[in-house]
Amino acid sequence: MLLNSGMLLLTADPKILNSLYMATKTNFKNIDDYISTFSKDVQDVLQEIRETIHKAAPEAEEAISYQLPTFKLNGNLVHFAAWKNHIGFYPTPSGTKEFQKEISKYAFAKGSIQFPLDEPMPLSLITKIVKYRVKESTEKMKAKKK
């Protein structure tokens, strides 16, 4: 496999190839395109998160922003991404601040949470955070119209 840098890679490990392909691909057309770059087990997790977000925010639209799967509702609602050992979930700083107690068992920073890939995804927590962000986004839009 020839990488963007011109370096030749000799490996048959599909996980390594998927990771390197994802790292070199930068023009995702949509969330399906993004998800397709990962191994089947990671694809399943990403799809589960995607469906969870859809259920919590049915009016949100899918997009790619910052080369990450994104849901938009009056602007960016949440982003998510797969990394080597975790799923990055990006609900903006207000989303992490509001749920500090619930996310304290995970690595997190201002606006981001890391859910380990070797643990079940906390789908109920993701649902709560997304619903909070929908409410926040809707209230912000109503305030702008006044």
C-alpha atoms as a printed R data frame, in Angstrom:
    type eleno elety resid chain resno       x      y      z
1   ATOM     1    CA   MET     A     1   0.000  0.000  0.000
2   ATOM     2    CA   LEU     A     2   1.405  3.398 -0.952
3   ATOM     3    CA   LEU     A     3   0.644  6.132  1.613
4   ATOM     4    CA   ASN     A     4   0.087  9.814  0.790
5   ATOM     5    CA   SER     A     5   3.641 10.462  1.978
6   ATOM     6    CA   GLY     A     6   4.965  8.135 -0.718
7   ATOM     7    CA   MET     A     7   6.043  5.565  1.884
8   ATOM     8    CA   LEU     A     8   5.408  1.928  1.002
9   ATOM     9    CA   LEU     A     9   3.706 -0.124  3.722
10  ATOM    10    CA   LEU     A    10   3.961 -3.903  3.819
11  ATOM    11    CA   THR     A    11   1.309 -5.421  6.073
12  ATOM    12    CA   ALA     A    12  -1.660 -7.728  5.803
13  ATOM    13    CA   ASP     A    13  -3.285 -6.725  9.106
14  ATOM    14    CA   PRO     A    14  -6.684 -5.241  8.100
15  ATOM    15    CA   LYS     A    15  -6.946 -3.211 11.308
16  ATOM    16    CA   ILE     A    16  -3.641 -1.498 10.573
17  ATOM    17    CA   LEU     A    17  -4.635 -0.935  6.960
18  ATOM    18    CA   ASN     A    18  -8.019  0.505  7.987
19  ATOM    19    CA   SER     A    19  -6.419  2.836 10.520
20  ATOM    20    CA   LEU     A    20  -3.846  4.057  8.038
21  ATOM    21    CA   TYR     A    21  -6.422  4.468  5.279
22  ATOM    22    CA   MET     A    22  -8.628  6.503  7.624
23  ATOM    23    CA   ALA     A    23  -5.651  8.610  8.646
24  ATOM    24    CA   THR     A    24  -4.795  9.382  5.031
25  ATOM    25    CA   LYS     A    25  -8.344  9.962  3.760
26  ATOM    26    CA   THR     A    26  -9.514 13.498  4.381
27  ATOM    27    CA   ASN     A    27 -12.432 14.237  2.093
28  ATOM    28    CA   PHE     A    28 -15.356 12.297  3.509
29  ATOM    29    CA   LYS     A    29 -18.561 12.896  1.568
30  ATOM    30    CA   ASN     A    30 -20.915 11.747  4.316
31  ATOM    31    CA   ILE     A    31 -21.094  9.707  7.507
32  ATOM    32    CA   ASP     A    32 -21.382  6.427  5.583
33  ATOM    33    CA   ASP     A    33 -18.128  7.268  3.804
34  ATOM    34    CA   TYR     A    34 -16.432  7.948  7.165
35  ATOM    35    CA   ILE     A    35 -17.754  4.770  8.822
36  ATOM    36    CA   SER     A    36 -16.699  2.603  5.864
37  ATOM    37    CA   THR     A    37 -13.019  3.305  6.582
38  ATOM    38    CA   PHE     A    38 -13.044  1.254  9.799
39  ATOM    39    CA   SER     A    39 -13.054 -2.441 10.638
40  ATOM    40    CA   LYS     A    40 -16.456 -4.138 10.937
41  ATOM    41    CA   ASP     A    41 -16.467 -4.116 14.751
42  ATOM    42    CA   VAL     A    42 -15.773 -0.371 14.893
43  ATOM    43    CA   GLN     A    43 -18.297  0.253 12.093
44  ATOM    44    CA   ASP     A    44 -20.940 -1.443 14.239
45  ATOM    45    CA   VAL     A    45 -20.148  0.818 17.205
46  ATOM    46    CA   LEU     A    46 -20.179  3.958 15.052
47  ATOM    47    CA   GLN     A    47 -23.492  2.951 13.488
48  ATOM    48    CA   GLU     A    48 -24.984  2.317 16.940
49  ATOM    49    CA   ILE     A    49 -23.939  5.807 18.072
50  ATOM    50    CA   ARG     A    50 -25.307  7.312 14.873
51  ATOM    51    CA   GLU     A    51 -28.692  5.633 15.392
52  ATOM    52    CA   THR     A    52 -28.743  6.733 19.046
53  ATOM    53    CA   ILE     A    53 -28.166 10.340 18.030
54  ATOM    54    CA   HIS     A    54 -30.886 10.100 15.351
55  ATOM    55    CA   LYS     A    55 -33.401  8.861 17.911
56  ATOM    56    CA   ALA     A    56 -32.494 11.607 20.391
57  ATOM    57    CA   ALA     A    57 -32.463 14.345 17.748
58  ATOM    58    CA   PRO     A    58 -34.702 13.287 14.850
59  ATOM    59    CA   GLU     A    59 -34.716 16.783 13.328
60  ATOM    60    CA   ALA     A    60 -30.925 17.051 13.259
61  ATOM    61    CA   GLU     A    61 -29.187 16.706  9.918
62  ATOM    62    CA   GLU     A    62 -26.133 14.586  9.232
63  ATOM    63    CA   ALA     A    63 -22.991 16.248  7.954
64  ATOM    64    CA   ILE     A    64 -19.231 16.003  7.925
65  ATOM    65    CA   SER     A    65 -17.583 18.879  9.758
66  ATOM    66    CA   TYR     A    66 -13.869 19.016 10.619
67  ATOM    67    CA   GLN     A    67 -13.745 15.643  8.799
68  ATOM    68    CA   LEU     A    68 -15.865 14.134 11.616
69  ATOM    69    CA   PRO     A    69 -19.397 12.732 11.589
70  ATOM    70    CA   THR     A    70 -21.576 15.602 12.759
71  ATOM    71    CA   PHE     A    71 -25.208 16.236 13.562
72  ATOM    72    CA   LYS     A    72 -26.434 19.782 12.982
73  ATOM    73    CA   LEU     A    73 -29.450 21.578 14.404
74  ATOM    74    CA   ASN     A    74 -29.173 25.357 14.275
75  ATOM    75    CA   GLY     A    75 -25.421 24.800 13.959
76  ATOM    76    CA   ASN     A    76 -23.228 21.964 15.187
77  ATOM    77    CA   LEU     A    77 -25.038 19.784 17.710
78  ATOM    78    CA   VAL     A    78 -22.528 16.959 18.318
79  ATOM    79    CA   HIS     A    79 -19.600 15.289 16.560
80  ATOM    80    CA   PHE     A    80 -18.213 11.784 17.066
81  ATOM    81    CA   ALA     A    81 -15.200  9.868 15.802
82  ATOM    82    CA   ALA     A    82 -13.377  6.578 16.134
83  ATOM    83    CA   TRP     A    83  -9.804  6.505 17.356
84  ATOM    84    CA   LYS     A    84  -7.423  3.643 18.064
85  ATOM    85    CA   ASN     A    85  -8.760  2.815 21.545
86  ATOM    86    CA   HIS     A    86 -11.843  4.971 22.002
87  ATOM    87    CA   ILE     A    87 -14.790  6.760 20.498
88  ATOM    88    CA   GLY     A    88 -14.479 10.506 20.747
89  ATOM    89    CA   PHE     A    89 -17.786 12.223 21.447
90  ATOM    90    CA   TYR     A    90 -17.858 15.998 21.109
91  ATOM    91    CA   PRO     A    91 -20.995 17.634 22.555
92  ATOM    92    CA   THR     A    92 -19.447 21.143 22.875
93  ATOM    93    CA   PRO     A    93 -18.177 22.517 26.184
94  ATOM    94    CA   SER     A    94 -21.699 23.052 27.519
95  ATOM    95    CA   GLY     A    95 -22.508 19.376 26.934
96  ATOM    96    CA   THR     A    96 -19.566 18.188 29.000
97  ATOM    97    CA   LYS     A    97 -20.083 20.800 31.704
98  ATOM    98    CA   GLU     A    98 -23.738 19.850 32.213
99  ATOM    99    CA   PHE     A    99 -22.903 16.147 32.598
100 ATOM   100    CA   GLN     A   100 -19.618 16.324 34.544
101 ATOM   101    CA   LYS     A   101 -20.796 13.885 37.201
102 ATOM   102    CA   GLU     A   102 -22.001 11.298 34.665
103 ATOM   103    CA   ILE     A   103 -18.874 11.521 32.491
104 ATOM   104    CA   SER     A   104 -16.398 11.520 35.379
105 ATOM   105    CA   LYS     A   105 -15.580  7.828 34.844
106 ATOM   106    CA   TYR     A   106 -14.325  8.613 31.326
107 ATOM   107    CA   ALA     A   107 -11.422 10.684 30.085
108 ATOM   108    CA   PHE     A   108 -12.870 14.055 29.168
109 ATOM   109    CA   ALA     A   109 -11.927 17.641 28.495
110 ATOM   110    CA   LYS     A   110 -13.746 20.833 27.620
111 ATOM   111    CA   GLY     A   111 -16.127 19.706 24.888
112 ATOM   112    CA   SER     A   112 -14.945 16.108 24.474
113 ATOM   113    CA   ILE     A   113 -15.449 12.687 26.044
114 ATOM   114    CA   GLN     A   114 -13.562  9.453 25.345
115 ATOM   115    CA   PHE     A   115 -15.586  6.234 25.501
116 ATOM   116    CA   PRO     A   116 -13.229  3.211 25.493
117 ATOM   117    CA   LEU     A   117 -13.807  0.795 22.626
118 ATOM   118    CA   ASP     A   118 -13.326 -2.198 24.912
119 ATOM   119    CA   GLU     A   119 -16.360 -1.216 27.031
120 ATOM   120    CA   PRO     A   120 -20.063 -1.065 26.118
121 ATOM   121    CA   MET     A   121 -21.009  2.323 24.708
122 ATOM   122    CA   PRO     A   122 -23.044  4.378 27.213
123 ATOM   123    CA   LEU     A   123 -25.939  4.905 24.811
124 ATOM   124    CA   SER     A   124 -28.319  6.203 27.484
125 ATOM   125    CA   LEU     A   125 -25.750  8.843 28.469
126 ATOM   126    CA   ILE     A   126 -25.234  9.795 24.823
127 ATOM   127    CA   THR     A   127 -29.028 10.121 24.484
128 ATOM   128    CA   LYS     A   128 -29.243 12.414 27.526
129 ATOM   129    CA   ILE     A   129 -26.413 14.607 26.285
130 ATOM   130    CA   VAL     A   130 -27.861 14.877 22.772
131 ATOM   131    CA   LYS     A   131 -31.320 15.750 24.120
132 ATOM   132    CA   TYR     A   132 -29.721 18.414 26.306
133 ATOM   133    CA   ARG     A   133 -27.909 19.834 23.290
134 ATOM   134    CA   VAL     A   134 -31.165 19.840 21.263
135 ATOM   135    CA   LYS     A   135 -32.899 21.788 24.031
136 ATOM   136    CA   GLU     A   136 -29.970 24.182 24.316
137 ATOM   137    CA   SER     A   137 -29.808 24.716 20.550
138 ATOM   138    CA   THR     A   138 -33.558 25.255 20.270
139 ATOM   139    CA   GLU     A   139 -33.611 27.770 23.122
140 ATOM   140    CA   LYS     A   140 -30.669 29.619 21.601
141 ATOM   141    CA   MET     A   141 -32.480 29.855 18.259
142 ATOM   142    CA   LYS     A   142 -35.684 31.116 19.909
143 ATOM   143    CA   ALA     A   143 -33.704 33.779 21.795
144 ATOM   144    CA   LYS     A   144 -32.133 34.972 18.530
145 ATOM   145    CA   LYS     A   145 -35.564 35.420 16.941
146 ATOM   146    CA   LYS     A   146 -36.700 37.803 19.695
